[in-house]
Amino acid sequence: MLKEFGKTTLEISKSNSNKEQNIPLLKMYDEEELIGIFNILTSEVVENIDLADYDIRFAQKQIELNREHYLETWKEIKKYGKQ
C-alpha cells in the first residue's frame, strides 16, 4: 500500500523584486505553503521560512542534479516574463 504524506513543489518563477532579478531563485513549497528559497547557482538557502534539515538536503540535491535545466528555465522566464 502506498500512501502520500505530503506534496513538495520546487518552483522557478519571475522575481518579486528588483534585488532578485539577477539571482536565479528556486522556491520550495510544502503542501502549497512556501517554506524556503534557494539560490540556484550556489544551492544556498536565501530565505528559510520553515525548512527542516531534510528539506534543505532534498532541495540542494535537486538543484545539483537539475542546475542546468533550472538555469535555462530561469533565463527564459527572465527574458519572456513567464511565470
N, C-alpha and C positions, 0 to 999 in steps of 0.2 A: 504494500500500500504506500502510495506516495502522497504526501501532504505538503501543501505550500504554507510556509510560515511567514512569509513576507515578500515584498517586492522591492528590489533595489534598482534604481534607474540612474544611469550616467548620461548627462546631457551637455551638449555644446550648444550655446545659443548666443545671440547678439549681446554684446556687453551692455550693462546697465549704466555705466558712467564713462566719462572721458578717460579717467585714470586707467580703466580696464581695457581700453580699446586696443592697446598694443601688447597685451598679455593674454595668451591663449589660455582660457579657463575651462575647466570641466566641473560641472555641478553634480553633486551626488544627492539623490533623493531616496528616502526610505518611506514606503507607503505614501508616496506623493508629498512628503514633507522634506524640505531642504535641510540637509544635515551637515553639508560641508562643501567647500570649493577648493579645487586643486589647480596648480599651475601645470599645464601640460608639458612644458619644456623641462621642468625640474622635478615633477611629481610631488612637490612640496605642498603642504596644506596652506592655503591662503586664508581661509576662514573656517574655523571649527565651531559649528553651531551645536552639534550633538553627535560627534563621531566617537565610536568605540575604536579600540586598537585594531580589531579585525576589519572594521570598515576602512581604515586607513591602509592597511596591508592589501585589502582587496582592490581598492581604487588604484593604489600605486602599481600593483601587478598588472591591472588592466591598461593603465597608461603605458607601462613599459612594453606590453605586448602590442598595443594599438597606436602608439605615439604618431607614427607616420600618417595613418588614416585620420586620426583626430586633428592633426595639424592641417591636413588637406581640407577637411571639413570646415575647420575654423577659418581658414583663408577664404573659402567660398562664401561663408556667412558674412565675413567682413566685407568682401568685395560686392556681393549682391544684396546684402542686408536681409537675408532669410533668417527666420527663427525656427 
